Amino acid sequence: MRTALKYRVSQEDMAAYLNYAVPVKELAAKYGVGKRYFVREMPTREPLRLHKKKSELRATRLEFRSFNAKRVIAQELTVEAAARICRCSLSTMFRQLRKERA
């Protein structure tokens, strides 16, 4: 008779599973079970929090847009070129220019 999966998983593998260090597919293959069964039998883990990374990315994007708007004000770039560099629309670049001039 086989023992339950939660008793067969080592402490290191359990920690790796809970910390998203190893893909579930690899752990399931190691213990000879399916991915869905492995996830169902293991304790639930905290979902990954990606919002902080998204907010950092957004802040970087806004900072880059502001930097290029300042270059437009200093007449180093045209508005079209700045929008192309920032990969945003002209209306977004004009909105950024209004913010920088205010």
SULZIQUI-V740943 format. One record per helix or strand of 2 or more residues. SS is the DSSP state (a for helix, b for strand). FROM is the first residue (numbers start at 1). LEN is the number of residues. If there is no record, write none. Layout:
ss = [SS & SS]
from = [FROM & FROM]
len = [LEN & LEN]
//
This chain:
ss = [a & a & a & a & a & a & a]
from = [5 & 11 & 24 & 35 & 51 & 79 & 90]
len = [4 & 8 & 7 & 7 & 23 & 8 & 12]
//
